[in-house]
Amino acid sequence: FCYEFCCRIGAAGSMEMMKVEKPALAEALQKVEPPLSVVSLPPHEIVAILNALLPLCQQSLYSKNGHVGRAGEAAMLYLVQVDPPRVTPAFIDFATRALDISAVNLSHQAPAALSALTRLLQPALRSSPNILLVRLPEILRLTLAGIDSNDQNKTIRTLILYRSLASWVPVGGSPRNWKTVP
């Protein structure tokens, strides 16, 4: 459903832009494919759908069934593309809570949380870096426990997160070349 939801929003955005940039083409396209004229969703409905899908997607991330967990990750990425400032913090905070050592009842969720954080790095940094950067010190502190000689899966996922983070966040170089975060 999340994929179709994103496709519909993308098609609506494309049609709106086409109406502005190429009105004749938009009109011709709507004659050939009439459903395109009613594809847009009102903003309040988009918010309502996001609010309904977020908890379901979050629950699926931690499913014991691997296929459901991967489907939850894919759905998370689709939802993040719809409204990054609303969706990304919710997912990052949700995953971070599963990494907290005081959340003993969530410890089995740590590998899935690490994977979710890894998948969120790129969209978070592209849309609004502050969403991730203000949470980064806490994420780094909590993920250190992911390097565990008794849990190969968690260790691998932690190292993949660090590799992805080092790939997307500039590390090193001359301090005068660093850009400050507003």
C-alpha positions in Angstrom: 0.0 0.0 0.0 2.8 2.4 0.8 4.2 2.0 -2.7 0.9 2.8 -4.3 0.4 5.7 -1.9 3.8 7.2 -3.0 3.1 6.6 -6.6 -0.2 8.4 -6.4 1.4 11.4 -4.7 4.2 11.4 -7.3 1.7 11.2 -10.1 -0.3 14.1 -8.6 2.8 16.2 -8.2 3.8 15.5 -11.8 0.4 16.4 -13.1 0.4 19.6 -11.1 3.8 20.6 -12.5 2.8 19.6 -16.0 -0.3 21.8 -15.8 2.0 24.8 -15.0 4.9 24.0 -17.3 3.1 22.2 -20.3 -0.6 22.8 -20.0 -1.4 21.4 -23.5 0.5 18.2 -22.7 -1.3 17.9 -19.3 -4.7 18.3 -21.0 -3.9 15.8 -23.7 -2.7 13.3 -21.1 -5.8 13.7 -19.0 -8.0 13.0 -22.1 -6.0 9.7 -22.8 -5.9 8.8 -19.1 -8.9 10.3 -17.2 -7.9 8.9 -13.8 -4.9 11.3 -13.8 -7.3 14.2 -13.4 -8.4 12.9 -9.9 -5.2 11.4 -8.7 -4.3 14.2 -6.1 -5.1 13.7 -2.5 -6.0 16.6 -0.2 -3.2 17.4 2.3 -5.4 16.5 5.3 -6.0 13.0 3.9 -2.3 12.5 3.3 -1.6 13.4 6.9 -4.4 11.0 8.1 -3.0 8.2 6.0 0.5 8.8 7.2 -0.7 8.8 10.8 -2.5 5.5 10.2 0.5 3.8 8.4 3.3 4.9 10.7 2.5 2.7 13.7 1.8 -0.3 11.4 5.1 0.2 9.6 6.9 0.5 12.9 5.5 -2.7 14.2 6.3 -4.6 11.0 10.0 -3.5 11.3 10.3 -5.7 14.4 8.4 -8.7 13.1 9.9 -12.1 13.8 9.2 -13.0 10.2 12.2 -11.7 8.1 10.0 -11.0 5.1 7.6 -8.8 7.1 10.5 -6.9 8.6 12.0 -6.2 5.1 8.6 -5.2 3.8 8.4 -2.8 6.8 11.8 -1.3 5.9 10.6 -0.8 2.3 7.4 0.8 3.5 9.3 3.0 5.9 11.5 4.3 3.0 8.4 5.0 0.9 6.7 7.0 3.7 9.9 8.9 4.4 9.8 10.2 0.8 6.3 11.5 1.3 6.9 13.8 4.2 10.5 13.6 5.5 10.2 16.1 8.4 7.2 14.3 9.8 8.1 10.7 9.2 11.9 10.5 9.6 12.1 11.7 13.3 9.4 9.3 14.3 11.3 6.3 12.8 14.7 7.4 14.1 13.3 7.9 17.6 11.5 4.6 17.4 14.6 2.8 16.4 16.8 4.6 19.0 14.4 3.5 21.8 15.0 -0.1 20.8 18.8 0.4 21.2 18.6 1.8 24.7 20.2 -0.5 27.2 17.4 0.2 29.8 14.9 -1.2 27.3 15.6 -4.8 28.2 12.3 -6.0 26.7 13.3 -4.5 23.4 16.8 -6.0 23.1 15.7 -8.5 20.5 14.8 -5.6 18.3 18.2 -4.1 18.2 19.3 -5.7 14.8 16.1 -4.5 13.1 16.6 -1.0 14.7 20.2 -0.9 13.4 19.0 -1.8 9.9 16.3 0.8 10.0 18.7 3.5 11.1 21.1 2.5 8.3 18.3 2.8 5.7 17.2 6.2 7.1 20.6 7.8 6.9 20.5 8.8 3.2 16.9 10.1 3.1 17.4 12.0 6.4 20.6 13.7 5.3 19.2 14.6 1.9 15.9 16.1 3.1 16.9 17.8 6.3 20.3 16.9 7.8 19.4 18.4 11.2 16.8 15.6 11.8 19.7 13.2 12.0 22.6 15.3 13.1 21.0 16.5 16.3 20.3 12.8 17.2 23.6 11.5 16.1 25.6 11.7 19.4 22.8 9.7 21.1 22.6 7.2 18.2 26.4 6.7 18.3 26.4 6.2 22.1 23.6 3.6 21.9 25.0 1.7 18.9 28.4 1.0 20.6 26.7 -1.8 22.5 25.9 -3.3 19.1 29.5 -4.5 18.7 29.0 -7.7 20.6 31.2 -10.7 20.3 28.3 -13.0 21.3 25.9 -11.6 18.6 27.3 -11.7 15.1 24.1 -10.5 13.5 24.0 -7.4 15.7 27.7 -6.7 15.2 27.4 -6.9 11.4 24.4 -4.6 11.3 26.2 -2.1 13.6 29.3 -2.1 11.4 27.1 -1.6 8.3 25.5 1.4 10.0 28.9 2.9 10.8 30.1 2.3 7.2 27.0 3.9 5.8 27.3 6.8 8.2 30.9 7.4 7.3 29.9 7.3 3.6 27.2 9.9 4.0 28.6 12.2 6.7 31.8 14.0 5.8 34.5 12.9 8.2 37.9 14.5 8.5 39.6 17.1 6.2 40.6 20.6 7.1 38.3 22.3 9.7 38.1 25.4 7.5 36.4 23.4 4.8 33.7 22.1 7.2 30.2 23.6 6.8 28.4 24.4 9.9 24.9 23.0 10.5 22.3 25.8 10.8 
